[in-house]
Structure formats: structure tokens, C-alpha cells
Amino acid sequence: MVDSTLVSPICSLSEIPDGGTLLVPYGVSEEGLPREAILWRQGAEVRAYLNECKHLPIPLAFEADSIVADDKVHLICLTHGALYRFGDGRCVTGPCRGDHLDRLQIRVEGDAIFWA
Ligand code: FES
């Protein structure tokens, strides 16, 4: 078991706007390209997904402000408009309907968010 006092948090909960997202670095792809994680907050709940569309292996968006759909309850891929829901990352409309974003495991301790 990893001692969380020795591991730096990704960020604090309060750094993610309620109903919004924060993009953070998440290693590199098999091709050696930098990847990002989307931290998406709804109240006290936070989900983390790889910022990569299931239709084509490209980011949903490059800006945290544009990745939440106008309805505020889905993420949107700006390339072809796929919509992914908060709870499980499932695509509900678009060319990859039925697929899921790659969920990343996190844990929240107080106001700090860590990779699980
Ligand atoms: S690349 Fe995301 S919907 Fe087409």
C-alpha cells in the first residue's frame, strides 16, 4: 500500500469548477505523444477520463472550458459532436455511440485528489 503522505495530489477539488473540468497531464501514448486526463466535477463527485475520443484517437477538446457540452451534463468531442455522460463516460450520441471513455481511477481525500 502506498502511503498517500508521500504521493503528491493531482490537484485540489476546489481547483475544478463545479460543473466544469480540469485537464492534467497523463503520461504519453504508445506513439510517445503527451496525453491528458479530464477531471470532471459535479458537486462533490469527480470523474477522471482519458482525454481521447472513442471514435478517433484524438482529444475531445484542447481547452477545459470547451469540453463540457452546453447542457452541462455531458462532455463533447468537438470534432464530430459525440456526447459522453458524467457517471460512466458512455457515449450517448455520435459516431461512437455505446462506447465508453477510458475511465481513470482517482481517490479524493478531503480536498485533495490523487491517482488511485
Ligand atoms: S473524433 Fe470524436 S466524435 Fe469523431
Residues whose N, C-alpha, C, O or C-beta is under 5 A from the ligand:
A	BS01	FES	C53 H55 L56 C77 T79 H80 G81 A82 G94
